[in-house]
Amino acid sequence: MKLLANRWTSNNQDFRKKDSIASLIFLIIGAMGKPKNKASKPFSIYGLNGAIELLQSEKFQIESIFIQEGSQAERNKWIIDYKKKHDKKMSILSKHVFKNQFSSKRTQGIVVQFSGDIISEELPSFSDEETVCLLVLDQIEDPQNFGQIIRTAECAGVDGILFSKHHSASISDTVLQVSQGAFLNMPLYEVTNLNNEFYALKEQGFWIAGLENSIEAKSWHQIDYKGKIIIIVGSEGEGIREKVLEACDFKATIPMMGKTNSLNVSAAVSAILFERLRQVESGE
């Protein structure tokens, strides 16, 4: 029995040693894959569909791709073909090592780390455009809501999202993940002063509507959103800041018929953006 115990201890130590080596290799690969430019923040996308969409877009610098051995991702035909051309970017990890590194994520066996400029600080000129919709997020600090709003806005044909550098959630892995790849096709503008941007945009012919529950607000479907329109939404708790509200030409409200006095902000955004899309498509 003593001999068997010694063998078990020896084998267990060997296993731990191998696992430690594998984890060390993972850390080294991750460090090598990090961008050298400190100003470029690395991000991660988890899941097969999101990973493939990101890789197909070719919009960002791919730093590292980690795949769990034996997973659905490793067997995926598109991933297999991609690996033939980009083998140096890809690392196949044992199930134990992969789960240890990404235990809190729903990965489907693949994680892509990438870098690049997801946000812009300067808006383009819209002077020559006839129909433009910009969505402004004021004090939206929940990353889940932020990501869902990006997804909704992309589906509703919004031309860009503006958010305050100091009064909104920052772009994070959670925001990007919840957006379900919509960030790849949605211009995101992080600005220091929203009111300065409003002034410049009004010079280009924009009108501004703020979604706000107030006495003077019109019902959301009574406002004309065609042409060049900026739609501002605030957080569920704080709403739109007073200084930002002052820039609005119209205030819109969504009447509540139930006992709950407000919608989740992403649901409210969905309602107003698709009303705008209906008006644009119907010409009403």
C-alpha positions as CSV (number, residue, x, y, z in Angstrom):
1,M,0.0,0.0,0.0
2,K,2.9,2.4,0.8
3,L,4.4,1.7,-2.6
4,L,1.1,2.5,-4.3
5,A,0.7,5.7,-2.3
6,N,4.1,6.8,-3.3
7,R,3.4,6.1,-7.0
8,W,0.1,8.0,-6.7
9,T,1.9,11.0,-5.1
10,S,4.6,10.9,-7.7
11,N,2.0,10.8,-10.6
12,N,0.0,13.6,-9.0
13,Q,3.0,15.8,-8.7
14,D,3.9,15.1,-12.3
15,F,0.4,16.1,-13.4
16,R,0.5,19.3,-11.4
17,K,4.0,20.0,-12.8
18,K,2.7,19.5,-16.4
19,D,-0.4,21.6,-15.7
20,S,1.8,24.4,-14.2
21,I,4.0,24.4,-17.3
22,A,0.9,24.6,-19.6
23,S,-0.4,27.5,-17.6
24,L,3.0,29.2,-17.8
25,I,3.1,28.7,-21.5
26,F,-0.4,30.2,-21.8
27,L,0.7,33.3,-19.9
28,I,3.8,33.7,-22.1
29,I,1.7,33.4,-25.2
30,G,-0.7,36.0,-23.9
31,A,2.1,38.4,-23.0
32,M,3.6,38.0,-26.5
33,G,0.2,38.6,-28.1
34,K,-0.4,41.9,-26.2
35,P,0.0,45.0,-28.4
36,K,3.2,46.9,-28.0
37,N,1.4,50.2,-28.2
38,K,0.2,51.1,-24.7
39,A,-2.5,53.4,-26.1
40,S,-4.2,50.5,-27.8
41,K,-6.4,48.6,-25.3
42,P,-6.7,44.8,-25.9
43,F,-10.2,43.3,-25.9
44,S,-11.5,39.8,-25.9
45,I,-14.4,38.2,-27.7
46,Y,-15.8,34.8,-26.5
47,G,-18.0,32.4,-28.5
48,L,-17.9,30.8,-31.9
49,N,-20.2,33.2,-33.8
50,G,-18.7,36.3,-32.3
51,A,-15.2,35.1,-32.9
52,I,-15.8,34.2,-36.6
53,E,-17.6,37.5,-37.3
54,L,-14.7,39.4,-35.8
55,L,-12.1,37.4,-37.8
56,Q,-14.0,37.8,-41.0
57,S,-14.4,41.6,-40.6
58,E,-10.6,42.1,-40.7
59,K,-11.1,45.4,-39.0
60,F,-8.8,44.9,-36.0
61,Q,-5.4,43.5,-35.2
62,I,-5.8,39.9,-34.0
63,E,-3.3,39.3,-31.2
64,S,-4.1,35.8,-30.0
65,I,-6.7,33.0,-30.6
66,F,-7.1,30.4,-27.9
67,I,-9.1,27.2,-28.6
68,Q,-10.1,24.4,-26.3
69,E,-8.9,21.0,-27.4
70,G,-11.8,18.8,-28.5
71,S,-14.3,21.7,-28.5
72,Q,-16.8,22.6,-31.2
73,A,-14.6,25.5,-32.2
74,E,-11.7,23.2,-32.9
75,R,-13.9,21.2,-35.3
76,N,-15.4,24.2,-37.0
77,K,-14.6,24.1,-40.7
78,W,-14.1,27.9,-41.0
79,I,-11.8,27.9,-38.0
80,I,-9.8,25.0,-39.4
81,D,-9.4,26.9,-42.7
82,Y,-8.4,30.0,-40.9
83,K,-5.8,28.1,-38.8
84,K,-4.0,27.0,-42.0
85,K,-3.3,30.7,-42.9
86,H,-2.8,32.0,-39.4
87,D,-1.4,29.2,-37.4
88,K,1.0,31.4,-35.4
89,K,-1.9,33.3,-33.9
90,M,-3.7,30.2,-32.7
91,S,-3.0,28.1,-29.6
92,I,-4.8,24.9,-28.8
93,L,-5.1,24.4,-25.0
94,S,-6.1,21.4,-23.0
95,K,-9.6,21.5,-21.5
96,H,-8.2,21.9,-18.0
97,V,-6.0,24.8,-18.9
98,F,-8.6,26.5,-21.0
99,K,-11.3,26.2,-18.4
100,N,-8.9,27.5,-15.7
101,Q,-8.1,30.6,-17.7
102,F,-11.6,31.4,-18.9
103,S,-13.8,29.8,-16.2
104,S,-16.2,32.7,-15.8
105,K,-17.0,33.0,-19.5
106,R,-19.3,31.2,-21.9
107,T,-16.7,30.6,-24.6
108,Q,-17.9,27.6,-26.7
109,G,-14.2,26.7,-26.7
110,I,-12.7,29.9,-28.4
111,V,-11.4,33.2,-27.2
112,V,-10.0,35.9,-29.6
113,Q,-7.9,38.7,-28.2
114,F,-7.6,41.8,-30.4
115,S,-6.6,45.4,-30.5
116,G,-7.5,48.5,-32.5
117,D,-9.5,51.7,-32.5
118,I,-13.1,50.7,-31.6
119,I,-14.0,54.3,-30.7
120,S,-13.4,57.6,-32.4
121,E,-13.1,61.0,-30.7
122,E,-13.9,63.1,-33.8
123,L,-17.1,63.0,-35.8
124,P,-17.2,63.2,-39.6
125,S,-19.1,65.9,-41.4
126,F,-22.7,65.2,-42.2
127,S,-23.3,68.4,-44.2
128,D,-24.0,66.6,-47.5
129,E,-26.3,64.0,-46.0
130,E,-30.1,64.3,-46.0
131,T,-31.1,61.5,-43.6
132,V,-28.9,60.8,-40.6
133,C,-29.7,59.4,-37.1
134,L,-27.3,59.8,-34.3
135,L,-28.0,58.2,-30.9
136,V,-26.6,59.9,-27.8
137,L,-26.1,58.0,-24.5
138,D,-26.0,60.2,-21.4
139,Q,-25.1,58.6,-18.1
140,I,-25.6,55.0,-19.4
141,E,-23.2,53.3,-17.0
142,D,-24.4,49.7,-17.1
143,P,-22.3,47.7,-19.6
144,Q,-25.1,45.3,-20.3
145,N,-27.5,48.1,-21.3
146,F,-24.7,49.8,-23.3
147,G,-24.0,46.6,-25.3
148,Q,-27.7,45.9,-25.9
149,I,-28.2,49.5,-27.1
150,I,-25.4,49.1,-29.6
151,R,-27.0,46.0,-31.0
152,T,-30.5,47.6,-31.2
153,A,-29.1,50.8,-32.8
154,E,-27.2,48.8,-35.5
155,C,-30.4,46.8,-36.3
156,A,-32.4,50.0,-36.5
157,G,-30.1,51.7,-39.0
158,V,-28.5,54.3,-36.7
159,D,-25.5,56.0,-38.2
160,G,-23.5,56.4,-35.0
161,I,-23.5,56.5,-31.2
162,L,-22.1,59.3,-29.1
163,F,-21.3,59.0,-25.4
164,S,-19.6,61.1,-22.9
165,K,-16.1,60.3,-21.8
166,H,-16.9,61.2,-18.2
167,H,-20.6,60.3,-17.9
168,S,-21.0,56.8,-19.5
169,A,-19.7,53.3,-19.2
170,S,-16.4,52.8,-21.1
171,I,-16.1,50.2,-23.9
172,S,-15.3,46.9,-22.3
173,D,-15.3,43.2,-23.2
174,T,-18.8,43.0,-21.6
175,V,-20.2,45.8,-23.8
176,L,-18.7,44.2,-27.0
177,Q,-19.9,40.7,-26.1
178,V,-23.5,41.8,-25.4
179,S,-23.6,43.8,-28.6
180,Q,-23.3,40.4,-30.4
181,G,-20.9,41.8,-33.0
182,A,-22.9,45.0,-33.7
183,F,-19.9,47.1,-32.7
184,L,-18.2,45.9,-35.9
185,N,-20.6,47.9,-37.9
186,M,-21.6,50.8,-35.6
187,P,-19.5,53.9,-35.4
188,L,-18.9,54.8,-31.7
189,Y,-17.8,58.3,-30.7
190,E,-16.5,59.1,-27.3
191,V,-16.6,62.9,-26.7
192,T,-15.5,65.2,-23.9
193,N,-18.3,67.7,-24.2
194,L,-21.7,66.7,-25.6
195,N,-23.0,70.3,-25.9
196,N,-20.1,71.3,-28.0
197,E,-20.9,68.5,-30.4
198,F,-24.5,69.5,-30.5
199,Y,-23.7,73.0,-31.5
200,A,-21.5,71.8,-34.4
201,L,-24.2,69.3,-35.5
202,K,-27.0,71.8,-35.4
203,E,-24.9,74.0,-37.7
204,Q,-25.2,71.0,-40.1
205,G,-29.0,70.9,-39.9
206,F,-29.6,68.5,-37.1
207,W,-32.6,68.6,-34.8
208,I,-32.4,67.1,-31.3
209,A,-35.0,65.0,-29.4
210,G,-34.5,63.9,-25.8
211,L,-36.4,60.9,-24.4
212,E,-37.6,62.3,-21.1
213,N,-40.7,61.8,-18.9
214,S,-41.8,65.3,-18.3
215,I,-45.1,67.3,-18.5
216,E,-44.0,69.2,-21.6
217,A,-42.8,66.1,-23.5
218,K,-44.8,64.9,-26.5
219,S,-45.8,61.3,-27.0
220,W,-42.9,59.5,-28.7
221,H,-44.7,58.8,-32.0
222,Q,-45.9,62.4,-32.4
223,I,-42.3,63.7,-33.1
224,D,-40.9,63.8,-36.7
225,Y,-37.6,61.8,-36.7
226,K,-37.0,62.1,-40.4
227,G,-34.1,64.0,-41.9
228,K,-31.1,64.7,-39.6
229,I,-32.0,63.8,-36.1
230,I,-30.1,63.3,-32.8
231,I,-31.9,61.2,-30.2
232,I,-30.7,61.5,-26.6
233,V,-31.4,58.9,-23.9
234,G,-30.4,58.9,-20.3
235,S,-30.0,56.4,-17.5
236,E,-33.1,54.8,-15.8
237,G,-32.2,56.4,-12.5
238,E,-30.8,59.8,-13.4
239,G,-32.3,60.5,-16.8
240,I,-30.7,63.1,-19.0
241,R,-28.6,65.8,-17.4
242,E,-30.2,69.2,-17.3
243,K,-27.4,70.8,-19.2
244,V,-27.8,68.3,-22.0
245,L,-31.6,68.6,-22.0
246,E,-31.2,72.3,-22.7
247,A,-29.9,71.5,-26.2
248,C,-33.1,69.5,-27.1
249,D,-35.5,70.9,-29.6
250,F,-38.1,68.3,-28.7
251,K,-38.8,66.1,-25.7
252,A,-40.4,62.7,-26.2
253,T,-42.0,60.4,-23.7
254,I,-43.3,56.8,-23.8
255,P,-46.6,56.6,-21.9
256,M,-46.8,53.8,-19.3
257,M,-50.1,51.9,-19.0
258,G,-49.1,49.5,-16.3
259,K,-48.1,49.9,-12.7
260,T,-44.4,50.0,-13.5
261,N,-43.5,53.6,-14.2
262,S,-40.6,53.2,-16.6
263,L,-39.0,50.9,-19.2
264,N,-35.6,49.5,-19.2
265,V,-33.5,52.0,-21.1
266,S,-32.6,49.5,-23.9
267,A,-36.3,48.7,-24.4
268,A,-37.1,52.5,-24.6
269,V,-34.3,52.9,-27.1
270,S,-35.7,50.1,-29.2
271,A,-39.2,51.7,-29.2
272,I,-38.1,55.1,-30.3
273,L,-35.5,53.9,-32.9
274,F,-37.9,51.6,-34.7
275,E,-40.5,54.4,-34.7
276,R,-37.9,56.6,-36.4
277,L,-37.2,53.8,-38.9
278,R,-40.9,53.3,-39.6
279,Q,-41.3,57.0,-40.4
280,V,-38.2,57.1,-42.7
281,E,-39.3,54.0,-44.6
282,S,-43.0,55.1,-44.9
283,G,-42.3,58.7,-45.5
284,E,-44.9,59.7,-42.9
